[in-house]
Amino acid sequence: WRLTNKELRFMEAVMHFQGELASDAPFIEALLRRKR
């Protein structure tokens, strides 16, 4: 089973996006906590 180039790029984009979210999570959490 092989991935096409389009699928590979999509997977890479998703992984990158999840990585960005993971690195931003503590920052977002801190902002939410400060608002309460």
Secondary structure, DSSP 8 states (H G I E B T S, - for coil): ----HHHHHHHHHHHHHHHHHHHHHHHHHHHHHHH-
